Amino acid sequence: MKRYAAWLCAALLALPALVPAQTSPAAPVPGGLCPERLARIAPAMNKLLDEGKFAGISVTVARRGAVAYRQEFGFADLATKKPLRPDAIYRIYSMSKPVTGVAVMILLEEGRFRLDDPVSLYLPSFKGLRVLDAEQGADDGTVEAAREVTIRDLLRHTSGLVYGGAPTTPLGRIYQARSLFDPATTLAQMAEKIGSIPLAFQPGSRWEYGISMDVLGRLIEVVSGQPLDAFLEERIFRPLKMVDTGFFVPDEKADRFATCYSYEEGRGLTPLPAARGLDAYRRGRNRMLSGGGGLVSTAADYLRFATMLAHGGELDGIRVLGPRTVALMSSNQLPPGVSLPSWGGKNDGNGYGFTMSVTTDVARSTGYGSVGDFGWDGAASTFFRVDPREELVVLLMTQRMPCDLEIQVKLKSLVYQALVD
């Protein structure tokens, strides 16, 4: 059957093109992926553009270390009709988290700390944290934490640190009053503020998305003795030749920065306020080096990062992590009885490793995949997935909020149906 599928795909290559040339894969296709089947990606992405759900979309598929498909669709900016360029720069928001996770793992490999060390050993403000008593529901209604928050808790979102919630909730009011997300705040100042904020739940008792990765950014600074941006540049970006990834967009690259949009059914796409624009990513305007959501990157750069993980921590002869460290990051780290929220089916069949989700049950997930495939997405609908079993990397770059599940599911299906060995 495999030989027949490969023969059929080779035969189809000899037929007249079914898709316009500009939507065809731009690189030779490595073994095991059928070009005719990969060509189904283009009409599906163009349909989402035609429906007004996205302004521009970049899709990259790589297998066995070679790019199988790479194409940009639509616009970087709708008002000016500026085409989306291959070197477009994107806000990757929470796809910053796996980068921060790799930085933490580098220090773990060097023996700088243990996973189950209390965070307070390195950030004293974490000593004696209290937990909000949900039953009392008052700002000052707290109880003593059953144990300290550990580095492992931060890496897997079981710390009790959240994103604050609505301003009408007790914890939301506290987060807002402490200005925890003030861009003028440094990581050191943020860590100090956390000492006066109760945890949302007892450490290790449940999973909840939050500022744990930003705290890890401060941990990296304290343990390494370097600012977070300098550490990431020296230990990850420069070795991997990720030339356009960082917390800031230099003036000479400003024309490559894609516009980000919000989407609402019935209203379509609306550009985000100026506060989310280029000025927010200029050096000196933003002191908060958010390891949880502050990075910008390109499709080419993030593909190199994801491929490094797919290769067990190595790329082009440069080893960033050991293969067993990558395996540790991409294994389910959740305690017994703790699971991910469904989030509309997005997390079904998934556990959570260190800063990334990992598929544990393909049948319960949203579609295709393998047990052990891992990755994460960002608030502006960026998405990546690494499948070690299939030697596959899938990368989506776009700029649309809120994060869209539909495009992730469709793209993953379109890629996996193209695998023929």
C-alpha angles and dihedrals in degrees: 000000000000091000090050092050092050091047091049092052091049090050092050090056088066092058123090113279113273094195128051113265095248091062096049122105109276098214137050111278116242122226120292098031121098112221093208090055093045087055088069089075094072100059091044092053093043090053090057089051092048090052089056094241096122136023097207138357133195119197126189126179122183130179130185090357097305129103109248099177134010125168140151120212131192129347141330087209125019097200094057096030088231107172118240105257126212088241095049115144117229137192100242095187108178093014080078087074098073089049090054088046091055090050090053091048091053089058092044090055089053091056094245093138144347124252092240096048113124109253088229090073087072103021107040093193087073092067113109098008114175131214127236111248103227093195093060093042094196128126092244096038102112138144132204117274113251089224140352124277110259133205088250089057091054093049094052101035096248094117100101090244110125138169093268101251126225117348088240092066122085093246092041090056091050094049090049094047092052091048089226094171098045107141089217089063120097123220089252091055092046091053090052092051092052090066089071096047122085121233117250092231142356112292112265095011098104146353120256130161115244152114096317091112092053089054088051087056089059090045089056090052094050096044097042098037090228134105110260095247092051093049093049091048094049100041104031118010100044096043091048093043091239092162099172102042123105146091095283139050112222118224092248090059098042094104089061094057108110120224114249121222138195117221129211125176109253094015101058124201124353124181113247117252118277089256087072093046135093095300090064088062099047118112110254095025095076121040095173106097094197111201086184099058115343106100130104123202146159132244091252094050097046091046088059090051093048092045090053088057091045089054093052097261101319135100129175092347093309114117115205098167137008116256092244090054091055088048089052092050092049098047122095106268100176117124120245110284094020119109140166120265112251096239092197093320094306095118099035111128091016136112126190129248126179106322093331139073120241129202112245100165119026093190091059094044127090093269141295124025144097134264103266099027110137145184143110142231140227137239092255091058097263111149141180135181131185119201109191093184092057094033085234137147122190118189129183122185122185139129112237130123138241099041109262122222096188096069092047093053093045094048094048090050092048091052099045094047087059092060108102102170 
